[in-house]
Amino acid sequence: MLLPQRPRIRLNEPQRRVLMQLRIEGTAPRTKLAQSLGMNGATMTRLTQSLLALDLIEECGARDVQTRGRPMVPLSVSGHGGWAIGATAHPGWLELAIVDFRGQPLIHDATPFDSPDPLVFARTVEARLQTLAATHGFRQGKFLGLGVAVPGYAMPGDRTRRIVVDRIAGWNEVPLAETLGDALGMPVWIENDASAAALAEYYQPGVIGRYRSVLTLFLGHGIGGGLIAERDLFLGEYGNAGEIGRLFPGHRERPSGIDLLHFLNDHGVRIDSLAAIDGLLDSHSDLIAAWTKRVIVQLDQAVAGGTVWLDPGAVVVSGALPLPLLERIAQGLAERSRHRDDGYRSTLPAFHASSIGSKAVVIGAAMIPIHAVTTAI
């Protein structure tokens, strides 16, 4: 469950259930929603009227507009109920995304940034938001809040305080939600970058409508994991669920982007950026295939452990690696899962490769305020 930062839209539990059901189904008439949620028609009419008034859902067109209560008019989540912002800091640049209430990305923005100070981060975000608002016509009052994805784990007793990587050392042990929220004048959520990516992957079409629980592997500069359990982000007792990087110490071979760069350099390929790997998939296919084979074996152990504990409907392989490489890893893990000779006869998770890749972190950060409105906090 997300940190208890109060969103600007406050809904009761039945309203949230209707919203979540529409996110799952895509579109549905009131009669179908009432049946799925075990509610009577009058209750459903009242709930949908309140959500229509808030502009959180919309009518998609009528099949029987004469019927009282318009029960056969399909409803869907509206994009007009508010916008949410996601932000994360990379080496040398800051990434921003703005999504509408449906979760549809509206803006993807990158700007130079190289400071370990969280207040400088806040001022940079504010300056970019002012520019983007002026250019695209966003109104400040429609922003639901800011989700910030942080490469680091939570401190004991306070999930907004993090132990982070060296390049943003000034964020260490700072109450980040309060510090950034005060500077920006809006609700702020802080989450681990891999957990944010898991949220983005879960809200993708074809995932949220099919699965209640999903395990996500995020292969970026490092290696992280995120868990969706019963349609909510599962963070664990101390906020660090999914810290699978601990299974692969940094001084050893590990399934990470930095490890791939080291592997290629060790074999005479001069490369210093994950963005350049895409251009090597054909010219250095044998080398990359050898690395991928080893990584699949490593990740298989993490997937096996996550599967027996979480029993997920799906495993999603996400990250900053090229999408074809993520697809190969997902296929390799699926093969190992299918051919594991342990006599297990129940349903195994499906395996998917990300369709959004490196953008998953910032899109997931932007989804955090929307997820907080849709689910109980």
Summary of the structure (lengths in Angstrom):
residues: 377
radius of gyration: 21.5
end to end distance: 6.9
largest distance: 72.4
contacts: 1290
relative contact order: 0.14
helix: 43%
strand: 22%
